[in-house]
Amino acid sequence: MRKLGIIKFISIVLILTLVAYSLISLLNNKTYAVSQSISSDIDGIDESLYPGFKEKIKSLQAQYPNWTFKVFYTDLEWSDVIANEYTGHNSGPRNMIQATSNYQGAWICPICSYSNGIWRCASQQAIEYMMDPRNSLNSSDIFQFEELTLNGCDMNAINTMIDGTFLAGHANEIANSANATGINPYYIIARLIQEQGRNGSATSSGASGYYNPFNIGATGNSDAEVIENAINYARNHGWDTLEKAITGGINFIASSYINRGQNTLYLQKFDVDNSSNGLYWHQYMQNLMAAQSEGTTLRNTYSSTNSISSSHTFIIPLYKNMPSTACSRPNGDSNATVSGDIVKVNSTTGLNLRNSPAGSVIGAVSSGEIVTRIEKATSKVSGTYWDKIRRSNGQEGYVARETYENESEYKLYLLPLSDEGSTDNNGGGNTVSYGLGDINHDGNVNSADALLILQYSVGLTAIDTNLGDVNHDGNVNSADALMILQYSVGLVEF
C-alpha cells in the first residue's frame, strides 16, 4: 500500500509539472514568439514575400505626396493570425459582424451559434477580408492605419466634427486631454461617435448619474448587462459628468493602447503588436468593422476641413505567407449556400489539390484540415466533380468529389457542429458522439485534450465546453485539464 501511495504521489507530481510546463509554454509562445520591426523603406519591401503591397503604397504616395508610410513587419504567419482571430465560438467570439442586410451570407460564421442581439460571430472569410491590409490601401479606407499620436490640434476642425452630435460643446475637454496625452483629437472624436452614434446612448446620457462614452468595461451577454457593466465602471471611477468621462477615457486609451504600441485603429482592433503582453487578446472591441468605420469618420473630418492632402503618417502591417492576391470580399447574399462553406477533410489519406480540374497537383490537403469551399461543382470534368477550395494559408485549388448527389461519399464534410456541441455531422446524415473529456474528438482522453483545455483557458482556442467540464463545476479551466491527466494514468474516473 505504501508503494502504491508513492507511485500515485509521483504520478500527481508529474501531472502537475506537465500542467505547469504546458501553461508556461503557452504563455511564452503567446508573448515572446516573434521579432517585430517598423521600417520607412517602402522600396525595400520584398514583393516575393509580401505581394501587392509596394505597388499600392507607391500609388498612394504618388497621389498624396505629403503622406508618409511605414511598414510594420509583424513576423507573424498569416494562417496563425487568422486562426487566433477566428476563435471564441459559441461563447465570446473575438470578431463579430452586425448582421444587417449588407452583411449576411458568407459574412456570418457557419460553425457558431453565438449571437448578441443583431450581432453574430464573423466568418473566417470576413476576418481574412477585413484584416488583409491590401483591401484597405486606398484613399477611402487608409485612415485605419493612421498613426494616432498628436499631429496638431485645429479647434475649428474639432468643432466641425462634433457639431450636431452628443459631443457638441465639449471641444475644449477633447482638445485639452488630447494635448496632455499626445493623442490625435480627431481619432478621439471618431472613437466616441463609433461607440455612441451621433446622438449618444444609455452610457453617455447620464440618466444613471454616471457617464461612460467610450464604453470601457462594457461587456456582457445582453444589452442590459453590457450597459450595467459600463455604468459600474464609470461609477467606480467617479465619472459623474461627461467631462470627467471624456478626460478619463482618453487617459485610459492613451495608457492602455496607444502608449503600448497599438497606435493605429487597425492595431487596436487586431492585436498583432507584440510590444506589450502578447498577441490577439488585447483588442478594443469585437466589432470586425470598427477600424474601417472609425477610419472613415477620420477621413470625413479631414475632408470637411480640406486636410486630407496634409501630412499624415500610416503604419501598414505585413504578414508572412499571405495569399498572392488580396483576400476576396464575402458574398453578402443571405440565400448563398455555396460561396464560403467551411469544410473539413474527411479522409484518412488527405486530398490532392490541383491547379485546375484534373490538372497538375500543387499540394496536399491533410486529413482533418479546415478549408473554405468557394465553388461547388455542378458538372463533371473528366468524369469527376471538382470543387474549388481555399486553405487557411490562402492557397487555392481544386479537389475531387466522387459524387454530386450523395455528400456522404464526398471527401470533405460540412460544418457546423450540431447544436449540442458534442457531435459532428459527417455529411451523410450520420451523427458521431464524443465522450466527456474527448476535446479533440479523436476517441481518446489524454494529455492532448488537457492541452486544448489549457489553451482555451488562456484564450488561444475554442473548444466544446460541454466535453471540457469534466469535474462538473460549471467552469472549464486548468482543474479540468489536471483531472483529464489524472484520468489518463488511471488515478480518477469521470
CORHU-V794697 format. One record per pair of residues at least 4 apart in sequence whose C-alpha atoms are under 8 Angstrom apart, sorted by the first residue. I is the first residue (numbers start at 1). GAP is how many residues later the second one is. If there is no record, write none. Layout:
BEGIN
i = <I & I>
gap = <GAP & GAP>
END
This chain:
BEGIN
i = <1 & 2 & 3 & 4 & 5 & 6 & 7 & 8 & 8 & 9 & 10 & 11 & 11 & 12 & 12 & 13 & 14 & 15 & 15 & 15 & 15 & 16 & 16 & 17 & 18 & 19 & 19 & 19 & 19 & 20 & 21 & 22 & 22 & 22 & 23 & 23 & 24 & 25 & 26 & 26 & 27 & 27 & 28 & 28 & 29 & 30 & 30 & 31 & 31 & 31 & 31 & 32 & 32 & 34 & 34 & 34 & 34 & 35 & 35 & 36 & 36 & 36 & 36 & 36 & 36 & 37 & 37 & 37 & 38 & 38 & 38 & 38 & 39 & 39 & 39 & 39 & 40 & 40 & 40 & 41 & 41 & 41 & 42 & 42 & 42 & 42 & 42 & 42 & 43 & 45 & 45 & 45 & 46 & 46 & 47 & 47 & 47 & 47 & 49 & 49 & 50 & 50 & 50 & 50 & 50 & 51 & 51 & 51 & 52 & 52 & 52 & 52 & 52 & 53 & 53 & 54 & 55 & 56 & 56 & 56 & 56 & 57 & 57 & 57 & 58 & 59 & 60 & 60 & 60 & 60 & 61 & 61 & 61 & 61 & 64 & 65 & 66 & 66 & 66 & 66 & 67 & 67 & 67 & 67 & 67 & 67 & 68 & 68 & 68 & 68 & 69 & 69 & 69 & 69 & 70 & 70 & 70 & 70 & 71 & 71 & 71 & 71 & 72 & 72 & 72 & 72 & 73 & 73 & 73 & 74 & 74 & 74 & 74 & 74 & 75 & 75 & 75 & 76 & 76 & 76 & 76 & 77 & 77 & 77 & 77 & 77 & 78 & 78 & 78 & 78 & 78 & 78 & 79 & 79 & 79 & 79 & 79 & 79 & 80 & 81 & 81 & 82 & 82 & 82 & 82 & 82 & 83 & 84 & 84 & 84 & 85 & 85 & 85 & 85 & 86 & 86 & 86 & 86 & 86 & 86 & 86 & 87 & 87 & 87 & 87 & 87 & 88 & 88 & 88 & 88 & 88 & 88 & 89 & 89 & 89 & 89 & 89 & 89 & 89 & 89 & 90 & 90 & 90 & 91 & 92 & 93 & 93 & 93 & 93 & 94 & 95 & 95 & 95 & 95 & 95 & 95 & 96 & 96 & 96 & 96 & 96 & 96 & 96 & 97 & 97 & 97 & 97 & 97 & 97 & 97 & 97 & 97 & 97 & 98 & 98 & 98 & 98 & 98 & 99 & 99 & 99 & 99 & 99 & 99 & 100 & 100 & 101 & 102 & 102 & 103 & 103 & 103 & 103 & 104 & 104 & 104 & 104 & 104 & 105 & 105 & 105 & 105 & 105 & 105 & 105 & 105 & 106 & 106 & 106 & 106 & 106 & 106 & 106 & 106 & 106 & 106 & 106 & 106 & 106 & 107 & 107 & 107 & 107 & 107 & 107 & 107 & 108 & 108 & 108 & 108 & 108 & 109 & 109 & 109 & 109 & 109 & 110 & 110 & 110 & 110 & 110 & 111 & 111 & 111 & 111 & 112 & 112 & 113 & 113 & 114 & 114 & 115 & 115 & 115 & 116 & 116 & 116 & 116 & 117 & 117 & 122 & 122 & 122 & 123 & 124 & 125 & 125 & 125 & 125 & 125 & 125 & 126 & 126 & 126 & 127 & 127 & 128 & 128 & 129 & 129 & 129 & 129 & 129 & 129 & 130 & 130 & 130 & 131 & 132 & 132 & 132 & 133 & 133 & 133 & 133 & 134 & 135 & 135 & 136 & 136 & 136 & 137 & 137 & 138 & 139 & 140 & 140 & 141 & 141 & 141 & 142 & 142 & 142 & 143 & 143 & 143 & 143 & 143 & 143 & 144 & 144 & 144 & 144 & 144 & 144 & 144 & 144 & 145 & 145 & 145 & 145 & 145 & 145 & 145 & 145 & 146 & 146 & 146 & 146 & 146 & 146 & 147 & 147 & 147 & 147 & 147 & 147 & 148 & 148 & 148 & 148 & 148 & 148 & 148 & 149 & 149 & 149 & 149 & 149 & 150 & 150 & 150 & 150 & 150 & 150 & 151 & 152 & 153 & 153 & 153 & 153 & 153 & 154 & 155 & 155 & 155 & 156 & 157 & 157 & 157 & 158 & 158 & 158 & 158 & 158 & 159 & 159 & 159 & 160 & 160 & 161 & 161 & 161 & 162 & 162 & 162 & 162 & 162 & 163 & 163 & 164 & 164 & 165 & 165 & 165 & 166 & 166 & 166 & 167 & 170 & 170 & 171 & 172 & 173 & 173 & 173 & 173 & 174 & 174 & 174 & 174 & 174 & 174 & 175 & 175 & 176 & 177 & 177 & 177 & 177 & 178 & 178 & 178 & 178 & 178 & 178 & 179 & 181 & 181 & 181 & 183 & 183 & 183 & 184 & 185 & 186 & 186 & 186 & 187 & 187 & 187 & 188 & 188 & 189 & 190 & 190 & 190 & 190 & 190 & 191 & 191 & 191 & 192 & 192 & 192 & 192 & 193 & 193 & 193 & 194 & 194 & 194 & 195 & 195 & 195 & 196 & 196 & 196 & 196 & 196 & 197 & 200 & 200 & 200 & 201 & 202 & 202 & 202 & 203 & 203 & 203 & 203 & 203 & 203 & 203 & 203 & 204 & 204 & 204 & 204 & 204 & 205 & 206 & 206 & 206 & 206 & 206 & 208 & 209 & 209 & 210 & 210 & 210 & 210 & 210 & 210 & 210 & 210 & 211 & 211 & 211 & 211 & 211 & 211 & 211 & 212 & 212 & 212 & 212 & 212 & 212 & 212 & 212 & 212 & 212 & 213 & 213 & 213 & 213 & 214 & 214 & 215 & 216 & 216 & 216 & 217 & 217 & 217 & 218 & 218 & 218 & 218 & 218 & 219 & 219 & 219 & 219 & 219 & 220 & 220 & 220 & 221 & 221 & 222 & 223 & 224 & 225 & 226 & 227 & 228 & 229 & 230 & 231 & 232 & 233 & 234 & 234 & 234 & 234 & 235 & 235 & 238 & 239 & 239 & 239 & 240 & 240 & 241 & 242 & 243 & 244 & 245 & 246 & 247 & 248 & 249 & 250 & 251 & 252 & 252 & 253 & 253 & 254 & 254 & 255 & 255 & 256 & 257 & 257 & 257 & 257 & 258 & 258 & 258 & 259 & 260 & 260 & 261 & 261 & 261 & 262 & 262 & 262 & 262 & 263 & 263 & 264 & 264 & 265 & 265 & 265 & 265 & 265 & 266 & 266 & 266 & 267 & 267 & 267 & 268 & 268 & 268 & 268 & 269 & 269 & 269 & 269 & 269 & 269 & 269 & 270 & 270 & 271 & 271 & 271 & 271 & 271 & 272 & 272 & 273 & 273 & 274 & 274 & 281 & 285 & 289 & 290 & 291 & 292 & 293 & 294 & 295 & 296 & 297 & 298 & 299 & 299 & 300 & 301 & 302 & 302 & 302 & 303 & 303 & 321 & 322 & 322 & 323 & 323 & 323 & 323 & 324 & 327 & 330 & 330 & 331 & 331 & 331 & 332 & 337 & 338 & 338 & 338 & 338 & 339 & 339 & 339 & 339 & 340 & 340 & 340 & 341 & 341 & 341 & 341 & 342 & 342 & 342 & 342 & 342 & 342 & 342 & 343 & 343 & 343 & 343 & 343 & 343 & 343 & 343 & 344 & 344 & 344 & 344 & 344 & 344 & 344 & 344 & 345 & 345 & 345 & 345 & 345 & 345 & 345 & 345 & 345 & 345 & 345 & 345 & 346 & 346 & 346 & 346 & 346 & 346 & 347 & 347 & 347 & 347 & 347 & 348 & 349 & 349 & 350 & 350 & 350 & 350 & 351 & 351 & 351 & 351 & 351 & 351 & 351 & 352 & 352 & 352 & 352 & 352 & 352 & 353 & 353 & 353 & 353 & 353 & 353 & 353 & 353 & 354 & 354 & 354 & 354 & 354 & 354 & 354 & 354 & 354 & 355 & 355 & 355 & 355 & 355 & 355 & 355 & 356 & 356 & 356 & 357 & 357 & 357 & 357 & 358 & 358 & 362 & 365 & 370 & 370 & 371 & 371 & 371 & 371 & 372 & 372 & 372 & 372 & 373 & 373 & 373 & 373 & 374 & 374 & 374 & 374 & 375 & 375 & 375 & 376 & 376 & 376 & 377 & 377 & 377 & 377 & 377 & 378 & 378 & 379 & 380 & 380 & 380 & 381 & 381 & 384 & 384 & 384 & 384 & 385 & 385 & 385 & 385 & 385 & 386 & 386 & 386 & 386 & 387 & 387 & 387 & 387 & 388 & 388 & 388 & 388 & 389 & 389 & 389 & 389 & 390 & 390 & 390 & 390 & 391 & 391 & 400 & 401 & 401 & 401 & 402 & 402 & 402 & 403 & 403 & 403 & 404 & 406 & 406 & 407 & 407 & 407 & 408 & 408 & 408 & 408 & 408 & 409 & 413 & 413 & 413 & 414 & 414 & 414 & 415 & 415 & 416 & 416 & 417 & 417 & 417 & 417 & 417 & 418 & 418 & 418 & 418 & 421 & 421 & 422 & 422 & 422 & 422 & 422 & 423 & 423 & 423 & 423 & 424 & 424 & 424 & 425 & 425 & 425 & 425 & 426 & 426 & 426 & 434 & 434 & 434 & 434 & 435 & 435 & 436 & 436 & 436 & 436 & 436 & 436 & 437 & 437 & 437 & 437 & 437 & 437 & 437 & 438 & 438 & 438 & 438 & 438 & 438 & 438 & 438 & 439 & 439 & 439 & 439 & 439 & 439 & 439 & 439 & 440 & 440 & 440 & 445 & 445 & 445 & 445 & 446 & 446 & 446 & 446 & 446 & 447 & 447 & 447 & 447 & 448 & 449 & 449 & 449 & 450 & 450 & 450 & 450 & 450 & 450 & 451 & 451 & 452 & 452 & 452 & 453 & 453 & 453 & 453 & 453 & 453 & 453 & 453 & 454 & 454 & 454 & 454 & 455 & 455 & 455 & 456 & 456 & 456 & 456 & 456 & 457 & 457 & 457 & 463 & 464 & 465 & 465 & 468 & 468 & 469 & 469 & 469 & 469 & 469 & 470 & 470 & 470 & 470 & 471 & 471 & 471 & 471 & 476 & 477 & 478 & 479 & 480 & 481 & 482 & 483 & 483 & 484 & 485 & 486 & 486 & 486 & 487 & 487 & 487 & 487>
gap = <4 & 4 & 4 & 4 & 4 & 4 & 4 & 4 & 483 & 4 & 4 & 4 & 478 & 4 & 474 & 4 & 4 & 4 & 467 & 470 & 471 & 4 & 466 & 4 & 4 & 4 & 459 & 462 & 463 & 4 & 4 & 4 & 429 & 432 & 4 & 431 & 4 & 4 & 4 & 429 & 4 & 431 & 4 & 5 & 4 & 248 & 249 & 243 & 246 & 247 & 248 & 242 & 246 & 40 & 41 & 42 & 240 & 39 & 40 & 36 & 37 & 38 & 39 & 237 & 238 & 35 & 36 & 37 & 32 & 33 & 34 & 35 & 31 & 32 & 33 & 34 & 29 & 30 & 31 & 4 & 29 & 30 & 12 & 15 & 16 & 27 & 28 & 29 & 11 & 5 & 8 & 9 & 4 & 5 & 4 & 5 & 6 & 7 & 271 & 272 & 268 & 269 & 270 & 271 & 272 & 271 & 273 & 274 & 4 & 82 & 272 & 273 & 274 & 4 & 81 & 4 & 4 & 4 & 78 & 81 & 82 & 4 & 12 & 80 & 4 & 4 & 4 & 77 & 78 & 79 & 4 & 5 & 6 & 7 & 245 & 244 & 243 & 244 & 245 & 246 & 242 & 243 & 244 & 245 & 246 & 247 & 243 & 244 & 245 & 246 & 244 & 245 & 246 & 247 & 243 & 244 & 245 & 246 & 244 & 245 & 246 & 247 & 243 & 244 & 245 & 246 & 244 & 245 & 246 & 198 & 199 & 243 & 244 & 245 & 243 & 244 & 245 & 4 & 5 & 243 & 244 & 4 & 242 & 243 & 244 & 245 & 4 & 241 & 242 & 243 & 244 & 315 & 4 & 242 & 243 & 313 & 314 & 315 & 4 & 4 & 191 & 4 & 42 & 45 & 46 & 310 & 4 & 196 & 376 & 377 & 9 & 10 & 42 & 195 & 7 & 8 & 9 & 36 & 37 & 38 & 41 & 6 & 7 & 373 & 374 & 375 & 4 & 5 & 6 & 371 & 373 & 374 & 4 & 22 & 23 & 24 & 25 & 32 & 373 & 374 & 22 & 23 & 24 & 23 & 22 & 21 & 28 & 29 & 193 & 192 & 26 & 27 & 32 & 191 & 192 & 193 & 23 & 24 & 25 & 26 & 190 & 191 & 192 & 6 & 10 & 11 & 22 & 23 & 24 & 25 & 190 & 191 & 192 & 5 & 20 & 21 & 22 & 189 & 4 & 5 & 9 & 19 & 20 & 21 & 4 & 18 & 231 & 230 & 231 & 4 & 5 & 229 & 230 & 4 & 227 & 228 & 229 & 230 & 225 & 226 & 227 & 228 & 229 & 230 & 231 & 232 & 4 & 17 & 19 & 20 & 224 & 225 & 226 & 227 & 228 & 230 & 233 & 234 & 235 & 15 & 16 & 18 & 19 & 223 & 224 & 225 & 12 & 13 & 14 & 15 & 18 & 11 & 12 & 13 & 14 & 15 & 13 & 231 & 232 & 305 & 306 & 231 & 304 & 305 & 306 & 9 & 304 & 8 & 306 & 6 & 7 & 4 & 5 & 6 & 4 & 105 & 106 & 107 & 105 & 106 & 4 & 5 & 166 & 4 & 4 & 4 & 202 & 203 & 204 & 205 & 215 & 4 & 203 & 204 & 4 & 161 & 4 & 199 & 6 & 197 & 198 & 199 & 200 & 201 & 5 & 158 & 159 & 139 & 4 & 194 & 195 & 4 & 183 & 184 & 185 & 192 & 191 & 192 & 4 & 5 & 6 & 4 & 5 & 4 & 4 & 156 & 159 & 151 & 154 & 155 & 4 & 153 & 172 & 149 & 152 & 153 & 155 & 156 & 171 & 120 & 121 & 122 & 147 & 148 & 150 & 151 & 152 & 119 & 120 & 121 & 122 & 150 & 169 & 170 & 171 & 118 & 119 & 166 & 167 & 168 & 169 & 116 & 117 & 165 & 166 & 167 & 168 & 35 & 36 & 39 & 110 & 115 & 116 & 117 & 33 & 34 & 35 & 109 & 114 & 28 & 29 & 32 & 33 & 34 & 35 & 33 & 32 & 5 & 22 & 26 & 31 & 32 & 4 & 4 & 16 & 20 & 4 & 4 & 144 & 148 & 4 & 13 & 17 & 27 & 28 & 4 & 9 & 12 & 141 & 144 & 25 & 28 & 140 & 4 & 5 & 6 & 9 & 27 & 4 & 5 & 4 & 34 & 33 & 34 & 35 & 32 & 33 & 34 & 4 & 4 & 73 & 4 & 4 & 4 & 70 & 73 & 74 & 4 & 11 & 14 & 15 & 72 & 73 & 4 & 10 & 4 & 4 & 70 & 73 & 74 & 4 & 5 & 6 & 7 & 10 & 72 & 4 & 69 & 70 & 73 & 4 & 5 & 71 & 4 & 4 & 4 & 112 & 115 & 4 & 107 & 111 & 4 & 62 & 4 & 4 & 104 & 105 & 107 & 108 & 4 & 23 & 103 & 4 & 5 & 21 & 22 & 4 & 5 & 7 & 96 & 99 & 100 & 18 & 19 & 20 & 4 & 5 & 8 & 17 & 18 & 4 & 4 & 5 & 13 & 4 & 4 & 5 & 25 & 7 & 8 & 9 & 10 & 12 & 24 & 27 & 28 & 6 & 7 & 8 & 9 & 38 & 6 & 4 & 5 & 34 & 35 & 36 & 23 & 31 & 32 & 21 & 24 & 25 & 28 & 29 & 30 & 31 & 32 & 20 & 23 & 28 & 29 & 30 & 31 & 34 & 4 & 18 & 19 & 21 & 22 & 27 & 30 & 33 & 34 & 37 & 29 & 32 & 33 & 36 & 32 & 35 & 15 & 14 & 17 & 33 & 12 & 13 & 16 & 8 & 9 & 10 & 11 & 12 & 6 & 7 & 8 & 10 & 11 & 5 & 6 & 9 & 4 & 5 & 4 & 4 & 4 & 4 & 4 & 4 & 4 & 4 & 4 & 4 & 4 & 4 & 4 & 5 & 6 & 11 & 4 & 5 & 6 & 5 & 6 & 9 & 4 & 5 & 4 & 4 & 4 & 4 & 4 & 4 & 4 & 4 & 4 & 4 & 4 & 4 & 5 & 4 & 5 & 4 & 5 & 4 & 5 & 4 & 4 & 5 & 6 & 11 & 4 & 5 & 6 & 4 & 15 & 16 & 12 & 14 & 15 & 5 & 6 & 9 & 11 & 4 & 5 & 4 & 51 & 4 & 26 & 27 & 29 & 30 & 4 & 25 & 26 & 4 & 5 & 6 & 14 & 15 & 16 & 23 & 14 & 15 & 16 & 17 & 19 & 21 & 22 & 10 & 13 & 8 & 9 & 10 & 11 & 12 & 7 & 8 & 5 & 6 & 4 & 5 & 178 & 5 & 4 & 4 & 4 & 4 & 4 & 4 & 4 & 4 & 4 & 4 & 4 & 9 & 4 & 4 & 4 & 5 & 6 & 4 & 5 & 72 & 71 & 72 & 4 & 70 & 71 & 72 & 70 & 67 & 9 & 10 & 5 & 8 & 9 & 4 & 4 & 35 & 36 & 37 & 38 & 34 & 35 & 36 & 37 & 32 & 33 & 34 & 31 & 32 & 33 & 73 & 28 & 29 & 30 & 31 & 72 & 73 & 74 & 27 & 28 & 29 & 30 & 69 & 70 & 71 & 72 & 24 & 25 & 26 & 27 & 68 & 69 & 70 & 71 & 5 & 6 & 20 & 21 & 22 & 23 & 24 & 25 & 26 & 66 & 67 & 68 & 4 & 21 & 22 & 65 & 66 & 67 & 4 & 20 & 21 & 64 & 65 & 19 & 17 & 18 & 14 & 15 & 16 & 17 & 13 & 14 & 15 & 16 & 48 & 49 & 60 & 9 & 10 & 11 & 12 & 13 & 47 & 8 & 9 & 10 & 11 & 12 & 44 & 45 & 46 & 4 & 5 & 6 & 7 & 8 & 9 & 43 & 44 & 45 & 4 & 5 & 6 & 7 & 41 & 42 & 43 & 4 & 41 & 42 & 24 & 29 & 41 & 42 & 23 & 24 & 35 & 4 & 21 & 22 & 18 & 19 & 20 & 21 & 17 & 18 & 19 & 20 & 14 & 15 & 16 & 17 & 13 & 14 & 15 & 16 & 12 & 13 & 14 & 10 & 11 & 12 & 8 & 9 & 10 & 11 & 27 & 7 & 26 & 6 & 4 & 5 & 6 & 4 & 5 & 16 & 17 & 18 & 19 & 15 & 16 & 17 & 18 & 19 & 12 & 13 & 14 & 15 & 11 & 12 & 13 & 14 & 8 & 9 & 10 & 11 & 7 & 8 & 9 & 10 & 4 & 5 & 6 & 7 & 4 & 5 & 11 & 8 & 9 & 10 & 7 & 8 & 9 & 4 & 6 & 7 & 6 & 4 & 22 & 6 & 20 & 21 & 5 & 18 & 19 & 20 & 21 & 19 & 12 & 13 & 14 & 11 & 12 & 13 & 9 & 10 & 8 & 9 & 4 & 5 & 6 & 7 & 8 & 4 & 5 & 6 & 7 & 43 & 45 & 11 & 12 & 42 & 44 & 45 & 8 & 9 & 10 & 11 & 7 & 8 & 9 & 4 & 5 & 6 & 7 & 4 & 5 & 6 & 4 & 7 & 9 & 33 & 8 & 32 & 30 & 31 & 32 & 33 & 34 & 58 & 8 & 12 & 30 & 31 & 32 & 33 & 47 & 4 & 5 & 6 & 7 & 8 & 11 & 29 & 30 & 6 & 10 & 13 & 14 & 24 & 25 & 28 & 29 & 8 & 9 & 12 & 4 & 39 & 42 & 43 & 4 & 38 & 39 & 41 & 42 & 4 & 37 & 38 & 41 & 4 & 4 & 32 & 35 & 4 & 30 & 31 & 32 & 34 & 35 & 4 & 30 & 4 & 9 & 11 & 4 & 10 & 15 & 23 & 24 & 25 & 27 & 28 & 4 & 23 & 24 & 27 & 4 & 5 & 6 & 4 & 5 & 6 & 7 & 21 & 19 & 20 & 21 & 5 & 4 & 4 & 11 & 8 & 12 & 4 & 5 & 6 & 7 & 11 & 10 & 13 & 14 & 24 & 8 & 9 & 12 & 23 & 4 & 4 & 4 & 4 & 4 & 4 & 4 & 4 & 9 & 4 & 4 & 4 & 5 & 6 & 4 & 5 & 6 & 7>
END
